[in-house]
Amino acid sequence: MSRWLIRGASLVDEGRLHEADLRIVDDRIERIDPAIPAQPGDTVIEADGLWLLPGMIDDQVHFREPGFPDKGDIASESAAAVAGGITSFMDMPNTRPPTLDGEALEDKCRRAAGRAWGNYGFYHGASNDNLDAIRRIDPHATPGLKIFMGASTGNMLVDDPAVLEAMFRDCPTPVIVHCEDTPTIDALQADYIRRFGEDVPPSAHPDIRSRSACFKSSELAVSLAKRHGTRLHVLHISTAEELALFSPGPITQKRITAETCVHFLHFARDDYARLGNLIKCNPAIKDASDRAALIRAVADDRIDVIATDHAPHTLAEKQQPYLKAPSGLPLVQHAVVAVLDLVRHGHFTLTQAVRKLSHAPAQLFDIADRGYTREGYFADLILVDPNHGFSVNRDDLLYRCGWSPFEGHHFGTRIVSTWVNGQRVWDGTRLCGEPAGRRLAFNRR
């Protein structure tokens, strides 16, 4: 039985920051109190000056299994995730083969069992021809249905209007969408190819994957959800214009919610000159004014969730010319500290950050007993040093792809411990023990 006593930490939970002791027994938080005496068998951690937070629940990752072992797999990418303070993740369906039915979804869960360092859930995917499988989804088996309303890997672009209507009307889980209008993007890319031939520069990416393509598709998704009463979650908002589609306020009062990602809160158009294809992603990182608007939207609760959209590719792939280089970047190892840097700079509060990283995903997806620092909840926790940071070094990366867009950047905080289901899996410098992740449970009627 695992027993931990964390003493004197500053606990952050449910809008409150307070100093307390916390005891973990086996896989749960047994007690939270201002002073808890040590008992035989307790491993005691003196945490004065440290923050104790619920681990991040990342609602958008691409861990590349099955099908892309050179880029990553569930074991390698979840290891990087727990090192970065992510204790639960939800993985996207555009693998090879894609996750387009219950059998493929269960295959992913079998692959994760005993290998995932964090807790796991897998989205059911959508295509123009799997509507019957979608109607049969077990709402307790998956966080939701992922619809690519924009180009994706394989047969996963859903662009048939009648099929979209039926999915929004009939899906028994939340609908999760990637919103970009493919015809708009194709036309803009063709124009750039006419101008530049095969030498289109990476700096053209935010103009090709344009703000108009994002808004047109997001507006369609929101209108479908309103028409059918769908529980809709729109992923990776990247533009100021799209924010007008969403309302500020508590997530519990919303049927339509919005997410943004750490890279949209950190990078902007000027960074293409330095990083090029390394920050090529879909939707594209856009202007500094969009970044500022997204940060404000986090603060005023118009943006409900912060995620990563972690999507690793090999460095060799990224070093190809723009038109051939794939979109996506590795982010899970530095997501929490990137958000905490925004807290340090006064853009929003620590309690707001915890709400976007942990509480809101747990609420949105009806995740059982996770996402909070509460007695009786699973002990998915991170201990953060708010005063001693670190610089990102390639040698310290756990990603299989072996690179990060943050290389050389100095973060002001660091993760000194991560617990998953009561097991310490990261001690600040290395992985500990064995993978402790479990399948996420969704409390739905």
URWO-V612420 format. One line per field, one symbol per residue. phi: phi as a letter, one per 20 degrees, with the letter a starting at -180 (. if undefined). psi: psi as a letter, one per 40 degrees, with the letter a starting at -180 (. if undefined). burial: I if it has 24 or more other C-alpha atoms within 12 Angstrom, else O. A space follows every 50 residues. Layout:
phi->???
psi->???
burial->???
//
This chain:
phi->.ecccddmfeedalncdbeaebddcldceebcbgbdffcgnfeededgnd edcfffdeebccemdeocfferbffffffffffenedbbcdeeeecffed bfffffffffffgmdefdfcbcfeecbfccfffffegefeebfreedeea gbfmecedcegffggffffdfecgddcedbefgffffffgffffedmedf fgfegfefeefffffgfffffffffffdmfedceekfccffffffcdfpf ffdceccccccgffedebgffffedlffdfbcfffdegffgffffffffe meeecdcdlgbfcfffffefggfdffepbebffcffffffffffenfbef ffffffecffffffdlffmcncecgnegedccddeedceadfcgfefdff fnbbfegnfdeecbedbcdclmdfdbdocbfcmcgdfcffddecf
psi->hhhihhheihhhhfehhihiihhhhbeihdihidhhiiihehhhhhfhei hhiiihhhegigeehidfdddiaddddddddddeeheiihiiefahiige idddddddddddhedhdiiiihihiiieffdddddehheeeidahhhhfi iihagehhehdddddddddeheiihhihhhhddddddddddddddebefh ideededdgidddddddddddddddddefihhhhigheiddddeeiiiii deeiehiiiiidddediiddedddebedehihiihbidddddddddddde fdhdihadfhgiiiddddeiidddhihiihedeeddddddddddeediid ddddddddddddddefhhfieigiheiiggiihhheehaiihhdeeieid deiieeheihieiiheihhhfehheheddiiibiheiihihhgi.
burial->OIIIIIIIIIIIIIOOOIIIIIIIIIIIIIIIOOOOOOOOOOOOIOIOOI IIIIIIIIIIIIIIIIOIOOIIIIIIIIIIIIIIIIIIIIIIIIIIIIII IIOIIIIIIOIIIOIIIIIIIIIIIIIIOIIOIIIOIIIIIIIIIIIIII IIIOIIIIIOOOIIIIIIIIIIIIIIIIIIIIOIIOOIIOOIOOOOOOOI IIIIIIIIIIIIIIIIIIIIIIOIIOOOOIIIIIIIIIIIIIIOIIOOOI IOOIIIIIIIIIIIIIIIIOIIOOIIIIIIIIIIIIIOOIIIIIIIIIII IIIIIIIIIIIIIIIOIIOOOIIOIIIIIIIIIIIIIIIIIIIOOOIIII IIIIIIIIIIIIIIIIIIIIIIIIOIIIIIIIIIIIOOOIOIOOOIIIII IIIIIIIOOOIIIIIIIIIIIIIIIIIIOOIOOOIIIIIIIIOOO
//
